[in-house]
Amino acid sequence: MKKLFLVLAAATLSFGAAYAQQDEAAAQETQAVENVAEADEAVAPVEEVAAEENAEVEGEPMHFALMKKFLEGGWEWMLPVLVCLVLGLAIAIERILYLTFAQINTKKFVARVEEILNTEGVEAAKEYCRNTRGPIASIYYQGLMRYEQGIEAVEKAVVSYGSVQQGHMESGLSWISLFISLSPSLGFMGTVVGMIQAFDDIQAQATISPTVVAGGIKVALLTTLMGLISAVILQIFFNYILSKIESQVVKMEDTSITLVDMLTAYNKR
């Protein structure tokens, strides 16, 4: 939660910087217009001011440009989408780190367990599994714990605890799925509000012109774009996490069969 608060605080500071820069640009533009009005020749100063503004836009950092677009879309609709994106990314990164640290060299681990089992016995193999990280080592430990109850008990323990480990790996994915669905929905809601605003402006002005409807349509397009970008980013992370979980589950099933065969052979000695 502390990391999430830090991220939200950083985003707030960035919004403030974008507001300050936007106000400064507006003040510069007002000053330029006043200078043009006082000059004898109006065409040349206007062209110079336009050239300077284009140079400022070209040299503007990308994150400030994105912040400006974010503010132009209306914070009341863009902020919920940004919150969905930040929370979804936080959960996705946490899941990726969890799955990455849970991975081990499966072949080396199975070979080492078999070696310890044949040379030192079940208790030594159990201790080795307990000191090894990852779901496969936990499954092996649970299976070895029930060796004295028979091979059938080992099989049941392996299957049951495998489901538990799979549930641990999939923890949080439902929230990412929720944010994937919620982000474009919030964006489309902002789109509807922007179009309503555009029609209200038309009704108030009693005329249809680009300048009248431009503000509402801009809000509509920006909120839709933000929602789609958020959903696409989270969907990529979601599918990547699912692929890592599926790969880990296959390894768990394969090594579980190996454990049962290993204990069956050890029991016949």
N, C-alpha and C positions, 0 to 999 in steps of 0.2 A: 504493500500500500504506500510506503514511503516513496518508492521509485515512481509510482503512478502520480503522486502529488507533485513530485519534482517535475515530471513531464508536463503536467497541466500548468504549473507555474511558469515553466519556460515558454509554453505556448501563449500564455497571457502576456508575458513580457514582449514576445514577438509581435502580438497584436498591438500593444501600446506603441512599439517602435514604428509599426506600419502607419498607425494613426498620426504620429508625430511627423513622419516623413510626408504623409499626404497633406497635412496642414501647412507644412513648410513649402511644398510645391505649389499649393493654392496661393500662398502669400507671394511667392515669386511671380506667379502668373499675373496676379493683380497689379504688382509693381510694374511689370512689363507693359501691361495695357495702359497704365497711367503715363508711362514714358512715351508710348506711341502716340497718345492723344496730345501730348505737349509738343511733339516734334512737328516740323514743317512738312516733311515728307513721310507719309504714313506707311507706304508700301514696303520700303526697305527695312525699317525697324521690325515690322511684323514678320518678315521673312527671317530676320536674324533670330528673333525670339523662338520661332518655330524650329529653326535649325538647332538652337541650344536645347530645347525641350526634347527633340528627337535624340540628341546626343546623350542627354541624361537618361532617357528610357533605355537606349542601347547599352549604356554602362551600368544600369541598375542591377544589383544582384538578383538572382532568380528567386530566392526565398522571399525578398521584399515584394517582387512582382506577384508571387503567389498569394502573399498576405493581402495585397491590395485587392486581388480578385476575390479572395475570401470575404473581405469586408464589403465589397460591392455586392456580393450575393445576399447580404443580410445575415448578421450574426445569429439572429433568432432561429434561422433554418440551417445555416451552415455549421453552427457549433454542435448541435446534436449529432450530425453526421461525423464531424471530427472526433467527438467523444467515442462514437462507435468504432471508428478506425483505430484510435489510440488504445482503447481497451482490448479490441480484437488482436492488435499487434502484440500487446503485452502478454496476453494469454498464449498466442502462437509462439512467441519467442521462448516463453517459459516451457512450453511443451517440447520445442525443438531441443532446448538444452537438456531437459529431462531424458528424452529419448537418446540423445547423443551420449550422455554420460552412462546410460544404461547398457550401451553396446559393449561387448567384449569379444575377444577372439574365441569364437565358439569351438572350433576344432581343437585349439590348444587347451581350452578348459576341459572339454570332454576327455581328451587323452590324459590330462593330468589327474582327473577324478578316477579314471579307470586304473591308472598306475597306482595311485594311493590306495584304492580299494583292494587291489590284488596284493599289495605289499604290506600295508599297515592296517587294513580293515575298515569297517563301516564307520567307526567313530572318528577316525582320522579324516576320512573323506567328508564326513558331515562337518567337521571343523573347518576344513578347507572351503567348503561351499558357503558356510556362514560368514567367512572373512572375505568373500568375493562379492563384488557389487553386481547388480543387474537382475532382471527377472528370471533368467535361466538358472542362475545360481540359487535363487530363492526357491524355484521349483524343485531343483535337485535336493536342496536341504529338506524340504517338506517330504519328498519321497523317501529319502534316507531315514528320516525320523520314524517312518512307519514300516521299516524293513522287517522288524520283528513280528509285525502283524500279518505278514504274508504279501505275496506279489499282488494280489487283488487289491489289498488296501493301498499299496503303493500306487497302482494305476488310478484308483479313485482320487487319491490325494493329488496326484500330478494333474489330472483333468480339472479338479475343482480349483486348485490353486492357480492353474493356468488361466482360468476364467477370471480369477481375482486380479491377476497381474495385467491381463488385457484391459480390465476395467480401469485400473490405475493409469495405464497408458492413454486411454481415451478420455480421461478426466479433463473437462474444460472444453471439449470439442463442441458440445451443444451450445455453449455461449458464442463460440466463433460462428457457428451456423446461424445463430440468431442475429448477430451483427451483420452477417452477409445479407440476410433477408431484410433487415431493418434499414440499412444504409440507403439503398435505392428507393425504398418506400418513403423515407423522410425526404429524399431528393425530389421525388415526384409530388409530394405534398407541397414542398416549396414551389414547384413548377405551377401547380394549380393556384396557389396564392398569388404568384407573380402575374399570371394571366388575369386573375380577378382584378388585381391592381391596375393592369393595363386597361381593362374595360371600364373601370371606375374613372380613370383619367380621361378616357374618351368621352364618357358621359359628362364629366365635369367641364371639359373644354368644348363640348358640342362639335367636335371636329375629329377627323382621323388624319394624323400626320405622323411621320417617323419619330419626331421629337417627343410627341405625347406618349406613345406606347413603348418607346425604347427602354425606359427604366424598368417597367414591369416585365417585359420580355427578357431583358438581361438577367434579372433576378431568377426568372424561371429557368433559363438555360444554365446559369452557373450552379444553381442548387441541384439540377439533374446531373450535371457533369461531376460535381463533387460526390454525389451518392454513388454514381457508377464507378468512379475511380476507387472509392473506398471498398465497394463490393468486389471489384476485380482483384485488388491487392490482397484482401482477406481470403478470397477464393484460392489464389495461388498458394498461400501459406497453408490453407486448410487441406488442399490436395497433397501438398508435400508431406504434411504430418501424417495423413492417412497412408501414404506410400511407405513411410518409415515404420508405422505400426504394423502394416500388413507384412512387411519383410521380417520384423521381429517376431510376429506370431508364427510365421512359417518356421523360423529357427527354433522357437519354443516347442512346436509340435514335433519337429524332427528330433531334437535332442531328448524330448520326453520318451520317445520310442526307444532311443538308444539307452536311456537310463533303465528302462524296464528290461531290455535285453541284457544289459550289463549285470543287473541284480539277479536275473534268472540264471545266468552263467555262474555268478559267484555263489549262488545258493546250491548249485549242483556240485560244488567242490567238496 
